[in-house]
Amino acid sequence: MQIYGDINSGNCLKVKWVCDKLALTYDWIDIDTRKGETRTPQFLKMNGAGQVPTVELDDGRTLAQSNAIIRYLARGSTLIPHDAFTAAKMDEWLFWEQYSHEPYIAVCRFQLVYLGKDVSELDPEKVKRGYAALDRMEQHLAASRFLAGDLISLADVSLLAYTRVAHEGGFDLGRYADVRRWIGEAEAYLGLAPAR
């Protein structure tokens, strides 16, 4: 299996973390999105959306969209709850992550870290919605150890990717004790060094 990804992308790291946790064999092919490497004819043939991560399976089939990829790779593992309703709650968080979390937390981080913008230049609406996402996570994690039940699932892997570096996007994690507790537990489970 080949993973085409950008090591600076949380969406790509999710795929790497799942593979590493499940001891799946893969080759990482580093793609520089800022140099247009996802827009080459060869890449677009694999993924017409021109996005990373993209996975090419051993049989030549390709799969895109980080949460679809990790859902496929983790089938049959403990990262997907066996109970159908709990698995659906996991999926609920996966969909929410791409619609209500990543577009705000990750975009603010990209603008500060990679575009060199100042915090004062961030879109106030993106900041507001990023904090709303963190507020929702804090409220949920105050009552539940993990996002979908008592065990770590793909929901936790997916949300960890950008939440653990939300401070790089100008978000103050100091007021989120339960989110910080969860970050530490999820990082330890995945064998990750704590985010700085």
C-alpha positions in Angstrom: 0.0 0.0 0.0 1.2 3.5 -0.8 0.1 6.6 1.1 0.4 9.8 -0.8 0.4 12.5 1.9 1.8 15.7 3.3 3.4 15.1 6.8 2.2 18.5 7.9 -1.4 17.7 7.3 -3.5 16.4 10.1 -5.8 14.6 7.6 -2.7 12.7 6.3 -1.4 12.0 9.8 -4.7 10.3 10.7 -4.0 7.7 8.0 -0.4 7.2 9.1 -1.4 6.9 12.8 -4.0 4.2 12.0 -1.5 2.2 9.9 1.1 2.5 12.6 -1.3 1.5 15.4 -2.6 -1.5 13.4 0.9 -2.4 12.1 -0.2 -2.2 8.5 2.6 -2.1 6.0 2.8 1.0 3.7 5.1 3.2 1.8 4.8 6.9 2.5 5.1 9.1 -0.6 5.6 12.7 0.5 3.5 15.1 -1.6 4.1 18.9 -1.4 0.7 20.4 -2.0 2.0 23.9 -2.0 4.2 23.0 -5.0 1.2 21.8 -6.9 2.1 18.1 -6.7 -1.5 17.1 -6.3 -2.3 18.8 -9.6 -0.1 16.7 -11.9 -1.9 14.5 -14.5 -0.5 11.4 -12.8 -1.9 12.4 -9.4 -5.2 13.5 -10.8 -5.6 10.1 -12.4 -5.5 8.6 -8.9 -7.6 11.3 -7.2 -9.6 13.6 -9.4 -10.2 16.0 -6.5 -6.4 16.6 -6.3 -6.2 16.1 -2.6 -4.1 14.3 0.0 -4.3 11.8 1.5 -4.7 9.3 -1.2 -4.1 5.7 -0.7 -3.2 3.2 -3.5 -3.9 -0.3 -2.4 -1.8 -3.3 -3.4 -4.3 -4.2 -6.1 -4.1 -0.7 -7.7 -7.4 0.6 -6.4 -7.3 4.1 -4.9 -9.2 5.7 -2.0 -9.3 9.3 -0.9 -10.8 11.3 2.0 -9.0 10.8 5.3 -12.0 9.5 7.2 -13.1 7.1 4.5 -9.5 5.8 4.3 -9.2 5.2 8.1 -12.7 3.6 8.2 -11.5 1.2 5.5 -8.1 0.4 7.0 -9.5 -0.2 10.5 -12.3 -2.6 9.6 -12.4 -5.5 12.0 -10.1 -3.7 14.5 -11.0 -2.4 18.0 -10.8 1.2 16.5 -14.3 0.6 15.2 -16.8 -0.2 17.9 -18.5 -3.6 17.5 -21.9 -2.3 18.8 -23.7 -0.9 15.8 -25.1 2.2 17.5 -21.7 3.1 19.0 -20.1 2.7 15.6 -22.8 5.0 14.2 -21.9 7.6 17.0 -18.3 7.2 15.9 -19.3 8.0 12.3 -21.3 11.0 13.6 -18.1 12.4 15.0 -16.2 11.6 11.8 -18.7 13.6 9.7 -18.8 16.4 12.2 -15.0 16.7 12.2 -14.9 17.4 8.5 -17.8 19.8 8.5 -17.7 21.6 11.9 -14.1 21.3 13.2 -11.4 20.9 10.5 -12.6 23.9 8.3 -12.0 26.2 11.3 -9.3 24.8 13.5 -7.1 23.5 10.6 -7.7 26.5 8.3 -6.7 29.0 11.1 -3.6 26.9 11.8 -2.7 26.8 8.1 -3.0 30.6 7.8 -0.8 31.2 10.8 1.8 28.5 10.4 2.1 28.2 6.6 0.9 31.5 5.3 2.6 33.5 8.0 -0.5 35.5 8.9 -0.9 37.2 12.3 -3.7 36.2 14.6 -5.3 39.6 14.1 -5.7 38.7 10.4 -7.8 35.6 11.0 -11.4 35.6 9.9 -13.4 36.2 13.1 -16.1 33.8 12.0 -13.6 31.0 11.6 -12.2 31.7 15.0 -15.7 31.8 16.5 -16.7 28.5 14.9 -13.4 26.9 15.9 -14.1 27.8 19.5 -17.6 26.5 19.1 -16.1 23.1 18.0 -13.8 23.0 21.0 -16.7 24.0 23.3 -18.7 21.1 22.0 -15.9 18.6 22.5 -15.2 19.9 26.0 -18.9 19.5 27.0 -19.0 15.9 25.6 -15.6 14.9 27.1 -16.6 16.2 30.5 -19.2 13.3 30.6 -17.4 10.7 28.4 -13.8 9.5 28.5 -13.7 9.2 24.7 -15.8 10.5 21.9 -17.7 7.3 21.1 -18.0 5.2 24.2 -15.4 4.0 26.7 -12.8 3.0 24.2 -10.7 4.9 21.7 -12.2 4.8 18.3 -11.5 6.3 14.9 -13.5 9.4 16.1 -10.7 10.1 18.6 -8.0 9.6 16.0 -9.7 11.8 13.5 -10.4 14.7 16.0 -7.0 14.4 17.6 -5.2 15.4 14.4 -6.0 19.1 14.5 -7.2 19.5 18.1 -3.8 18.6 19.5 -2.3 21.5 17.4 -5.2 23.9 17.7 -2.9 26.3 19.7 -0.9 26.7 16.5 -4.1 28.2 14.9 -4.4 30.7 17.7 -6.8 28.8 19.8 -6.3 28.8 23.6 -6.6 25.2 24.9 -6.0 26.3 28.4 -9.7 26.6 29.2 -10.4 23.1 28.0 -9.3 20.7 30.8 -11.3 17.7 29.5 -10.1 18.2 25.9 -6.5 18.4 27.2 -7.0 15.2 29.2 -8.4 13.5 26.2 -5.5 14.7 24.0 -3.0 13.2 26.4 -4.7 9.9 26.6 -5.2 9.6 22.8 -1.6 10.6 22.1 -0.4 8.0 24.6 -2.6 5.3 23.0 -1.2 6.1 19.6 2.4 6.3 20.8 2.7 10.0 19.9 5.0 12.5 21.5 2.9 15.3 23.1 2.2 18.1 20.7 4.2 21.2 21.6 
